[in-house]
Amino acid sequence: MADIPNLAGVATAELVEKIGGGSFQASYINWSRTLNLLREHAPGWLPESVPNHNGAILHEAPVGAYLLIRFRHVDGTVTPEVPQAVMDSRNAAIPLQKITARDITDTHRRGVCLAAALTFGLAYELWAKVALESGYQAESERAEPEPEPEPERESPSIPSKASPLDGVWDSLSEEEKEFIRAQADKVKQAFADGGAEAAASMIYRDLNLTNDEVMALWTQLPSNIRNQSKKFKDQFSTKEAA
């Protein structure tokens, strides 16, 4: 019977990415990097979904459904199951009849990372908001102060052309801004996991946004995501984006 490894401290600061901005900024490690750490530091342990009594992957709840995720060692040792709800962009349970294949795959990835943190302590620091150590920088380098940056010279301001997005963000309430920031984080994660087509799917279909909400979302996305996702717009919606 295999021992349960303790992987606390394995994840390092170099693996962390940022999404969002201001008070809504969040730190995360891409799911593929998390699982690569598992392969490197806990060989023989693999994630698996526990089926329901009918052999299906989804477990029905009073509202929506959830997955049960656990890990199995090649010697047959299994860990306790960890539930992960199937949720929409607002973190609300999706009704069972409306759950799609994309919802299941996204939930599985989130659930495996959650189960790895709960079971092995892998990247638990992100959930607990504990600072991660650098895995590459020497102690002498950490102690050396960074040089003071030179002050930037102000350049003459050049009037910019009017844009359909001008004033969109400022017109929103704080509650609406918080909602749009959350959707932008979903799109950025989809882009990181599946590229421009996955991001376009989120923007034009999966998030079920109004045209005004799409325009507001546009103001919170980096240009590379906007430009690349536009190429797949027609596959998912006829909504007009700015």
PyMOL commands that set and color helices and strands:
alter all, ss='L'
color gray80, all
select helices_A, chain A and resi 13-15+22-24+31-41+96-98+101-120+124-128+139-143+174-206+211-218+223-230+233-236
alter helices_A, ss='H'
color red, helices_A
select strands_A, chain A and resi 17-19+26-28+45-49+59-60+65-73+82-85
alter strands_A, ss='S'
color yellow, strands_A
deselect
rebuild
show_as cartoon
